[in-house]
Amino acid sequence: MGKIFLTFDTVEEADEIRNALDGYKWKLAFWDLDQKLRSITKYGESLIKDEASDIEIDVAIAMRDELRNILNSYNLNLED
């Protein structure tokens, strides 16, 4: 297995490196959000009561579409 060594000189670079190293965590967080929205739209699971209302399902569909549009604009894909 290869090794990667990162060196940096300033605090600004340290923040950029931390963001790069945490990229997989961001992907997992977005995946979890997408799956929660999917559960609302596919199975009618609600975040606040037993069963999702039609409005909650419509909002979940719109939010899932928007999430995918945003990720697509950055050339990102949750399925990769």
PyRosetta script that sets phi, psi and omega in degrees:
from pyrosetta import init, pose_from_sequence

init()
pose = pose_from_sequence("MGKIFLTFDTVEEADEIRNALDGYKWKLAFWDLDQKLRSITKYGESLIKDEASDIEIDVAIAMRDELRNILNSYNLNLED")
pose.set_psi(1, 134.6)
pose.set_omega(1, 179.8)
pose.set_phi(2, -74.4)
pose.set_psi(2, 162.5)
pose.set_omega(2, 178.1)
pose.set_phi(3, -120.8)
pose.set_psi(3, 146.5)
pose.set_omega(3, 176.5)
pose.set_phi(4, -121.3)
pose.set_psi(4, 130.9)
pose.set_omega(4, 177.1)
pose.set_phi(5, -113.9)
pose.set_psi(5, 131.1)
pose.set_omega(5, 178.6)
pose.set_phi(6, -116.2)
pose.set_psi(6, 132.8)
pose.set_omega(6, 173.9)
pose.set_phi(7, -127.6)
pose.set_psi(7, 148.2)
pose.set_omega(7, 179.4)
pose.set_phi(8, -149.6)
pose.set_psi(8, 156.2)
pose.set_omega(8, -174.3)
pose.set_phi(9, -109.0)
pose.set_psi(9, -23.1)
pose.set_omega(9, -174.2)
pose.set_phi(10, -128.6)
pose.set_psi(10, 164.2)
pose.set_omega(10, 178.0)
pose.set_phi(11, -62.8)
pose.set_psi(11, -38.7)
pose.set_omega(11, 179.4)
pose.set_phi(12, -59.8)
pose.set_psi(12, -42.0)
pose.set_omega(12, 178.2)
pose.set_phi(13, -66.7)
pose.set_psi(13, -36.4)
pose.set_omega(13, 178.9)
pose.set_phi(14, -61.9)
pose.set_psi(14, -40.8)
pose.set_omega(14, 177.9)
pose.set_phi(15, -63.6)
pose.set_psi(15, -42.1)
pose.set_omega(15, 178.8)
pose.set_phi(16, -64.4)
pose.set_psi(16, -40.7)
pose.set_omega(16, 178.7)
pose.set_phi(17, -65.8)
pose.set_psi(17, -42.6)
pose.set_omega(17, 178.6)
pose.set_phi(18, -60.8)
pose.set_psi(18, -41.6)
pose.set_omega(18, 178.0)
pose.set_phi(19, -61.4)
pose.set_psi(19, -41.9)
pose.set_omega(19, 179.6)
pose.set_phi(20, -65.6)
pose.set_psi(20, -42.3)
pose.set_omega(20, -179.5)
pose.set_phi(21, -68.9)
pose.set_psi(21, -29.3)
pose.set_omega(21, -179.8)
pose.set_phi(22, -88.2)
pose.set_psi(22, 5.8)
pose.set_omega(22, -177.5)
pose.set_phi(23, -54.0)
pose.set_psi(23, -41.4)
pose.set_omega(23, -179.1)
pose.set_phi(24, -65.5)
pose.set_psi(24, -31.6)
pose.set_omega(24, 178.1)
pose.set_phi(25, -67.2)
pose.set_psi(25, -39.6)
pose.set_omega(25, 176.8)
pose.set_phi(26, -62.5)
pose.set_psi(26, -42.6)
pose.set_omega(26, 179.3)
pose.set_phi(27, -61.9)
pose.set_psi(27, -43.7)
pose.set_omega(27, 179.4)
pose.set_phi(28, -63.6)
pose.set_psi(28, -38.8)
pose.set_omega(28, 178.7)
pose.set_phi(29, -64.4)
pose.set_psi(29, -44.9)
pose.set_omega(29, 177.6)
pose.set_phi(30, -65.7)
pose.set_psi(30, -36.7)
pose.set_omega(30, 176.9)
pose.set_phi(31, -61.4)
pose.set_psi(31, -46.3)
pose.set_omega(31, 178.8)
pose.set_phi(32, -60.4)
pose.set_psi(32, -43.0)
pose.set_omega(32, 177.8)
pose.set_phi(33, -62.3)
pose.set_psi(33, -45.5)
pose.set_omega(33, 179.4)
pose.set_phi(34, -60.4)
pose.set_psi(34, -41.2)
pose.set_omega(34, -179.6)
pose.set_phi(35, -68.4)
pose.set_psi(35, -35.6)
pose.set_omega(35, 176.0)
pose.set_phi(36, -64.6)
pose.set_psi(36, -44.1)
pose.set_omega(36, 177.7)
pose.set_phi(37, -64.2)
pose.set_psi(37, -37.4)
pose.set_omega(37, 177.6)
pose.set_phi(38, -63.1)
pose.set_psi(38, -41.5)
pose.set_omega(38, 178.9)
pose.set_phi(39, -61.6)
pose.set_psi(39, -35.5)
pose.set_omega(39, 177.6)
pose.set_phi(40, -67.1)
pose.set_psi(40, -48.0)
pose.set_omega(40, -174.6)
pose.set_phi(41, -74.4)
pose.set_psi(41, -36.9)
pose.set_omega(41, -174.9)
pose.set_phi(42, -87.3)
pose.set_psi(42, -41.1)
pose.set_omega(42, -173.4)
pose.set_phi(43, -110.8)
pose.set_psi(43, -3.7)
pose.set_omega(43, -179.9)
pose.set_phi(44, 70.9)
pose.set_psi(44, 21.6)
pose.set_omega(44, 177.7)
pose.set_phi(45, -72.9)
pose.set_psi(45, 134.7)
pose.set_omega(45, -178.5)
pose.set_phi(46, -102.7)
pose.set_psi(46, 151.9)
pose.set_omega(46, 174.9)
pose.set_phi(47, -82.8)
pose.set_psi(47, -20.8)
pose.set_omega(47, -172.0)
pose.set_phi(48, -123.2)
pose.set_psi(48, -11.0)
pose.set_omega(48, 178.8)
pose.set_phi(49, -151.2)
pose.set_psi(49, -173.5)
pose.set_omega(49, -175.2)
pose.set_phi(50, -64.1)
pose.set_psi(50, -41.3)
pose.set_omega(50, -174.5)
pose.set_phi(51, -134.3)
pose.set_psi(51, 138.7)
pose.set_omega(51, -178.9)
pose.set_phi(52, -70.4)
pose.set_psi(52, 139.2)
pose.set_omega(52, 175.3)
pose.set_phi(53, -79.3)
pose.set_psi(53, 166.5)
pose.set_omega(53, 177.1)
pose.set_phi(54, -59.7)
pose.set_psi(54, -37.4)
pose.set_omega(54, 179.4)
pose.set_phi(55, -66.2)
pose.set_psi(55, -43.6)
pose.set_omega(55, 178.9)
pose.set_phi(56, -61.8)
pose.set_psi(56, -41.2)
pose.set_omega(56, 178.2)
pose.set_phi(57, -64.7)
pose.set_psi(57, -43.7)
pose.set_omega(57, 178.6)
pose.set_phi(58, -61.7)
pose.set_psi(58, -41.9)
pose.set_omega(58, 178.8)
pose.set_phi(59, -66.1)
pose.set_psi(59, -41.7)
pose.set_omega(59, 179.3)
pose.set_phi(60, -62.3)
pose.set_psi(60, -41.0)
pose.set_omega(60, 177.0)
pose.set_phi(61, -61.6)
pose.set_psi(61, -46.9)
pose.set_omega(61, -179.3)
pose.set_phi(62, -63.8)
pose.set_psi(62, -41.8)
pose.set_omega(62, -179.9)
pose.set_phi(63, -67.6)
pose.set_psi(63, -39.0)
pose.set_omega(63, 178.4)
pose.set_phi(64, -65.3)
pose.set_psi(64, -41.8)
pose.set_omega(64, 176.6)
pose.set_phi(65, -62.4)
pose.set_psi(65, -44.2)
pose.set_omega(65, -179.2)
pose.set_phi(66, -66.0)
pose.set_psi(66, -40.9)
pose.set_omega(66, 176.6)
pose.set_phi(67, -57.3)
pose.set_psi(67, -46.2)
pose.set_omega(67, 179.4)
pose.set_phi(68, -66.9)
pose.set_psi(68, -36.4)
pose.set_omega(68, 176.1)
pose.set_phi(69, -63.7)
pose.set_psi(69, -43.2)
pose.set_omega(69, 178.9)
pose.set_phi(70, -63.6)
pose.set_psi(70, -48.5)
pose.set_omega(70, 179.0)
pose.set_phi(71, -60.6)
pose.set_psi(71, -41.6)
pose.set_omega(71, 178.6)
pose.set_phi(72, -61.6)
pose.set_psi(72, -36.8)
pose.set_omega(72, 179.9)
pose.set_phi(73, -64.8)
pose.set_psi(73, -21.4)
pose.set_omega(73, 176.0)
pose.set_phi(74, -100.6)
pose.set_psi(74, 11.3)
pose.set_omega(74, -177.4)
pose.set_phi(75, 57.8)
pose.set_psi(75, 40.6)
pose.set_omega(75, 177.6)
pose.set_phi(76, -112.3)
pose.set_psi(76, 151.2)
pose.set_omega(76, -177.9)
pose.set_phi(77, -142.1)
pose.set_psi(77, 127.8)
pose.set_omega(77, -179.9)
pose.set_phi(78, -70.1)
pose.set_psi(78, -23.5)
pose.set_omega(78, -175.7)
pose.set_phi(79, -83.3)
pose.set_psi(79, -9.9)
pose.set_omega(79, 179.9)
pose.set_phi(80, -78.4)
pose.dump_pdb("model.pdb")
